[in-house]
Amino acid sequence: MPAELTAWERVEIARGISRPTSLDFISGIFNKFTELHGDRQGKDDGAVIGGIAVIDGEYVTVIGLQKGRNLKENTRRNYGMANPSGYRKALRLMKQAEKFNRPVICFVDTPGAYPGIEAEERGQGEAIARNLFEMSGLKVPVLSIIIGEGGSGGALALAVANEVWMMENAIYSILSPEGFASILWKDSRKASDAAEVMKITAKDLLELRIIERIIPEEEPLNLENLCCVAEALRTEILSFIHSYKKKDTDEITQQRYERFRKM
């Protein structure tokens, strides 16, 4: 029987360059996806992708934090670290989904929000806080799936959901293990020790009731075997959509409120 992976090993897997991105999951799960662009304030952040998708006849709004696989792609996607315009784009699409009564499906894969001074100058903190506030009151069901890294407020800005699921080798944390080690021990080289202390794996977070479900994955998960995982996720997402059709808007928002009150 293979040995259980350490938390740090799962961190390395979650960050792997060959790991499927949000767009890979979207193309594997949904029958059709039409991408929409822009925050309606003059910017279109490549780190956030979103639009309208169809899954077995059901229309949903899909939003994802998107990394690249090479230098050119990561330059365009800013390594999956969104600027304020990205979070505002995401919020615009969520409010559109609410208007047309479409469930929202989010795919989260980011080391965190972009920490550059220009992002702060354009209101990074306010943009994330606005998403948290608005998502808490959305009148449509929201499902967030952590597919790789789920780092800090940059991830939480797409994870104020009715349910949060995690891929088996994904991570979800308040900051990176390197950052945690730098604060606690003044030594980022102790990141592997920090990963064990932080309780950032899917198994840890399910036990803590921070997430609702772990999605098993092939090891190593890549584009060649993604189809099996995508098919299982398709079934689970459809089940999520159908279960929330039975709830009215007040029940949906109340369930989301109670979920976070329990933490």
C-alpha positions as CSV (number, residue, x, y, z in Angstrom):
1,M,0.0,0.0,0.0
2,P,1.5,3.4,-1.0
3,A,2.6,5.7,1.8
4,E,0.4,8.7,2.6
5,L,1.7,11.9,1.0
6,T,3.0,14.6,3.3
7,A,1.4,18.0,3.3
8,W,4.5,19.4,1.6
9,E,4.3,16.8,-1.1
10,R,0.7,17.8,-1.8
11,V,1.9,21.5,-1.9
12,E,4.4,20.6,-4.7
13,I,1.7,18.6,-6.6
14,A,-0.8,21.5,-6.3
15,R,1.8,23.8,-7.8
16,G,2.9,21.4,-10.5
17,I,3.4,23.0,-14.0
18,S,1.6,20.0,-15.7
19,R,-1.4,20.2,-13.4
20,P,-4.7,21.0,-15.3
21,T,-5.8,24.6,-15.1
22,S,-9.3,26.1,-14.7
23,L,-9.7,26.3,-18.5
24,D,-8.8,22.6,-18.7
25,F,-11.4,21.6,-16.2
26,I,-14.0,23.8,-17.9
27,S,-13.4,22.3,-21.3
28,G,-13.5,18.8,-19.8
29,I,-16.7,19.2,-17.8
30,F,-19.0,21.5,-19.7
31,N,-20.6,21.0,-23.1
32,K,-20.1,24.6,-24.1
33,F,-18.4,27.6,-22.7
34,T,-18.6,31.2,-23.9
35,E,-16.0,33.5,-22.3
36,L,-17.0,37.0,-21.3
37,H,-14.4,39.8,-20.7
38,G,-13.9,43.0,-18.8
39,D,-14.8,44.5,-15.5
40,R,-16.7,47.4,-17.2
41,Q,-14.3,49.8,-15.7
42,G,-11.7,49.6,-18.5
43,K,-9.7,46.4,-17.6
44,D,-9.7,42.7,-18.5
45,D,-7.6,40.7,-16.1
46,G,-6.1,37.5,-17.6
47,A,-5.8,35.9,-14.2
48,V,-9.6,35.6,-14.0
49,I,-11.6,33.8,-16.7
50,G,-15.4,33.6,-16.7
51,G,-18.5,33.3,-18.8
52,I,-21.6,31.2,-19.5
53,A,-21.4,27.4,-19.7
54,V,-23.8,24.6,-20.5
55,I,-23.7,21.2,-18.7
56,D,-26.3,18.7,-19.9
57,G,-28.8,21.5,-20.8
58,E,-28.2,23.4,-17.6
59,Y,-26.9,27.0,-18.0
60,V,-24.4,28.2,-15.4
61,T,-22.0,31.0,-14.9
62,V,-18.4,29.7,-14.6
63,I,-15.5,31.7,-13.1
64,G,-11.9,30.5,-12.6
65,L,-8.5,31.7,-11.5
66,Q,-6.2,30.8,-14.3
67,K,-2.5,30.1,-14.3
68,G,-0.2,29.6,-17.3
69,R,2.1,26.7,-18.3
70,N,5.0,28.7,-19.6
71,L,6.6,32.2,-19.3
72,K,4.4,33.7,-22.0
73,E,1.2,32.4,-20.6
74,N,2.1,33.2,-17.0
75,T,3.0,36.8,-18.1
76,R,-0.5,37.1,-19.5
77,R,-2.2,35.4,-16.6
78,N,0.1,36.9,-13.9
79,Y,0.7,33.4,-12.5
80,G,-2.9,33.2,-11.5
81,M,-2.7,36.2,-9.2
82,A,-5.6,38.5,-9.8
83,N,-5.6,42.3,-9.8
84,P,-8.7,44.3,-8.6
85,S,-10.0,44.3,-12.1
86,G,-10.1,40.5,-12.0
87,Y,-12.2,40.4,-8.9
88,R,-14.5,43.1,-10.2
89,K,-14.9,41.1,-13.4
90,A,-15.8,38.0,-11.3
91,L,-18.3,40.0,-9.3
92,R,-19.9,41.4,-12.5
93,L,-20.4,37.9,-13.8
94,M,-21.9,36.7,-10.4
95,K,-24.4,39.6,-10.4
96,Q,-25.3,38.7,-14.0
97,A,-25.8,35.1,-12.9
98,E,-28.1,36.3,-10.1
99,K,-30.1,38.4,-12.6
100,F,-30.7,35.5,-14.9
101,N,-31.0,32.8,-12.1
102,R,-27.9,30.8,-13.1
103,P,-25.9,28.8,-10.6
104,V,-22.3,30.0,-10.2
105,I,-19.4,27.5,-10.4
106,C,-16.0,28.7,-9.4
107,F,-12.6,27.0,-10.0
108,V,-9.9,28.3,-7.6
109,D,-6.2,28.0,-8.3
110,T,-4.1,30.9,-7.1
111,P,-1.1,31.5,-4.7
112,G,-3.0,34.6,-3.7
113,A,-4.1,38.0,-4.9
114,Y,-1.5,40.1,-6.7
115,P,0.5,41.9,-4.0
116,G,2.0,44.7,-6.1
117,I,1.8,48.3,-5.2
118,E,-0.2,49.1,-8.3
119,A,-2.9,46.6,-7.3
120,E,-3.1,48.3,-3.9
121,E,-3.3,51.7,-5.5
122,R,-6.3,50.4,-7.6
123,G,-8.1,49.1,-4.5
124,Q,-7.1,45.4,-4.1
125,G,-8.4,45.1,-0.5
126,E,-11.7,46.8,-1.4
127,A,-12.2,44.6,-4.4
128,I,-11.7,41.4,-2.4
129,A,-13.9,42.7,0.5
130,R,-16.6,43.6,-2.0
131,N,-16.6,40.1,-3.4
132,L,-16.9,38.6,0.1
133,F,-19.8,40.9,0.9
134,E,-21.7,40.4,-2.3
135,M,-21.2,36.7,-2.6
136,S,-22.6,36.2,0.9
137,G,-25.9,37.5,-0.3
138,L,-26.1,36.0,-3.8
139,K,-29.6,34.6,-4.4
140,V,-28.3,31.8,-6.6
141,P,-26.4,28.7,-5.5
142,V,-22.6,29.0,-5.5
143,L,-20.1,26.1,-5.7
144,S,-16.4,26.6,-5.4
145,I,-13.8,23.9,-6.3
146,I,-10.2,24.3,-5.2
147,I,-8.3,22.6,-8.0
148,G,-4.7,23.5,-7.1
149,E,-3.6,26.3,-4.8
150,G,-6.2,28.1,-2.7
151,G,-4.2,31.0,-1.3
152,S,-5.3,33.6,1.2
153,G,-8.0,36.2,0.4
154,G,-7.3,35.9,-3.3
155,A,-8.9,32.4,-3.1
156,L,-11.6,33.3,-0.6
157,A,-12.8,36.0,-2.9
158,L,-14.2,33.2,-5.1
159,A,-15.0,30.8,-2.3
160,V,-17.9,32.4,-0.2
161,A,-20.0,29.5,-1.5
162,N,-22.8,27.2,-0.5
163,E,-20.4,24.4,-0.8
164,V,-16.6,24.2,-1.2
165,W,-15.0,21.1,-2.7
166,M,-11.3,20.3,-3.0
167,M,-9.3,18.1,-5.3
168,E,-7.5,15.4,-3.4
169,N,-4.1,17.0,-3.8
170,A,-5.2,20.7,-3.7
171,I,-4.3,23.0,-0.8
172,Y,-6.3,25.8,0.9
173,S,-4.7,28.2,3.3
174,I,-4.5,31.7,4.8
175,L,-1.1,32.2,3.2
176,S,1.7,30.1,1.7
177,P,3.8,27.7,3.8
178,E,6.8,29.9,3.0
179,G,5.1,33.0,4.3
180,F,3.9,31.1,7.4
181,A,7.4,29.9,8.1
182,S,8.9,33.4,7.6
183,I,6.4,34.8,10.2
184,L,6.6,31.9,12.8
185,W,10.3,30.9,12.5
186,K,11.8,33.8,10.6
187,D,13.0,31.2,8.0
188,S,11.1,30.5,4.8
189,R,13.3,27.4,4.3
190,K,11.1,25.7,7.0
191,A,8.1,25.8,4.6
192,S,7.8,22.0,4.6
193,D,7.4,22.0,8.4
194,A,4.9,24.9,8.2
195,A,2.8,22.9,5.7
196,E,2.4,20.1,8.3
197,V,1.3,22.6,11.0
198,M,-1.1,24.7,8.9
199,K,-3.7,22.0,8.2
200,I,-4.0,22.9,4.5
201,T,-4.7,19.6,2.8
202,A,-8.1,18.4,1.7
203,K,-8.2,15.7,4.3
204,D,-7.4,18.1,7.1
205,L,-10.0,20.6,5.9
206,L,-12.7,18.0,5.5
207,E,-12.1,16.9,9.1
208,L,-12.3,20.6,10.2
209,R,-15.5,21.0,8.2
210,I,-14.1,23.8,6.2
211,I,-15.0,22.0,3.0
212,E,-17.8,19.6,2.1
213,R,-16.2,17.1,-0.3
214,I,-12.9,15.7,-1.5
215,I,-12.7,14.9,-5.2
216,P,-10.4,11.9,-5.8
217,E,-7.8,12.3,-8.5
218,E,-5.4,10.3,-10.6
219,E,-1.7,10.6,-9.6
220,P,-0.2,12.6,-11.1
221,L,-3.2,14.5,-12.4
222,N,-2.5,15.8,-15.9
223,L,-4.2,16.5,-19.2
224,E,-4.0,12.8,-20.3
225,N,-6.0,11.5,-17.3
226,L,-8.2,14.6,-16.6
227,C,-11.1,13.1,-18.6
228,C,-11.8,10.6,-15.8
229,V,-11.8,13.2,-13.1
230,A,-13.8,15.6,-15.3
231,E,-16.5,13.0,-15.9
232,A,-16.9,12.4,-12.1
233,L,-17.0,16.1,-11.4
234,R,-19.7,16.6,-14.1
235,T,-21.9,14.1,-12.3
236,E,-21.3,15.8,-9.0
237,I,-21.9,19.3,-10.3
238,L,-25.2,18.3,-11.9
239,S,-26.2,16.7,-8.6
240,F,-25.4,20.0,-6.8
241,I,-27.4,22.0,-9.4
242,H,-30.4,19.8,-9.1
243,S,-30.4,19.7,-5.3
244,Y,-30.5,23.5,-5.1
245,K,-33.3,23.8,-7.6
246,K,-35.5,22.6,-4.7
247,K,-34.6,25.6,-2.6
248,D,-35.9,29.2,-2.8
249,T,-33.7,32.2,-2.7
250,D,-34.1,32.7,1.0
251,E,-33.1,29.1,1.7
252,I,-30.0,29.4,-0.5
253,T,-28.7,32.6,1.2
254,Q,-29.6,31.3,4.7
255,Q,-27.8,28.0,4.1
256,R,-24.7,29.9,3.0
257,Y,-24.9,32.1,6.1
258,E,-25.2,29.2,8.4
259,R,-22.3,27.4,6.7
260,F,-19.9,30.2,7.6
261,R,-21.4,30.8,11.0
262,K,-20.5,27.3,12.0
263,M,-16.8,27.9,11.3
